[in-house]
């Protein structure tokens, strides 16, 4: 059983994580390219999103791993042999529950501690990218603002940005007088001051308009070093301004604090119960997987696989809606989150009881018959059904 579950579980988890990462990677590529940031920041942002994707993929992987293992035992008649020698479904669920306990603890660590901090790091990278604190690149042929007092435009860039050409700079000096510079070539250099960089210009012209002189000064130079003060960026907000960035103990403390803001207290309670309900639901998945994974006799239908994905995704969406309602204070989060869990648990226990303790019981037997009849009806009227060959006659 452990071997049968391992491969579907790991492959489902990896496929789900990769699909989510590929979809997010396209969005992040567009975002980083629009902000002009370095490419390596994409991998840092994706790494901080990975715990969130694992938190979504682990329940699906556990569900499909258990379901496909029971389905393989059932379709190969090994399940009948195990039942014939006296091994009950409850006995067969021991190994799936070992997986469930281990994955539930892992998921609790992810959604309770790792994901909040990773989400904060992701938001901080987005902030630094937008503010330019990550060293956003200067776009060739466009005007780039360095703070409120400087504008830079570069016609060409070579050697990975080390060699610049066609440079135009307009800035305000410390005295408040305008300064404009054009140069054929340029190069950025470090300085002893970490808040200042040096732009070394070659073969250019400098125009300085001083308040004390009505005529601007014009200087033609071969080499000129222009100090550029780096803009001061505001600090990113502290962690915990959003509930998704708070750990489970932090949510519990705020939820019990009677002196806290009522809105913040309700949103914290809703987030806490949402995460706990998601983790606790994993202990129901092995029974649900066994109920959906065993098809009726002489049937190879994959309806149970389809229903398992629909059920787990629907339950997750219901929990998200319940969290939103609980955050608004319309319903107590304890009721909004745990009533759907009780309904989900009742449905799971009924399906498992029907399979394990009712002779010949099949929880989805009625659905199997309905879908079988629907498939036959569609096959009878589909336009691309097999046609009779010309000249052949129907059998009497």
Secondary structure, DSSP 4 states (H G I P E B T S, - for coil): -HHHHHHHHHHHHHHHHHHHHHHHHHHHHHHHHHHT--THHHHHHHHHHHHHHHHHHHHHHHHHHHHHHHHHHHHTTHHHHHHHTT--HHHHHHHHHHHHHHHHHHHHHIIIIIHHHHHHHHHHHHHHHHHTTTTPPPPTTSEEE-TTSEEEEEEEEETTTTEEEEEEEEEE-TTS-EEEEEEEEEEEEE-SSTTEEEEEEEEEEEEE--TT-SSPEEEEEEEEEEEEEPPPPPPPPPTTSSGGGS-HHHHHHHHH-TTS-HHHHHHHHHHHHHHHHHHHTHHHHHHHHHHHHSPPTT----HHHHHHHHHHHHHHHHHHHHHHHHHHTSS-HHHHHHHHHHHHHHHHHHHHHHHHHSTT--TTHHHHHHHHHHHHHHHHH-TTSPPPPTT-----
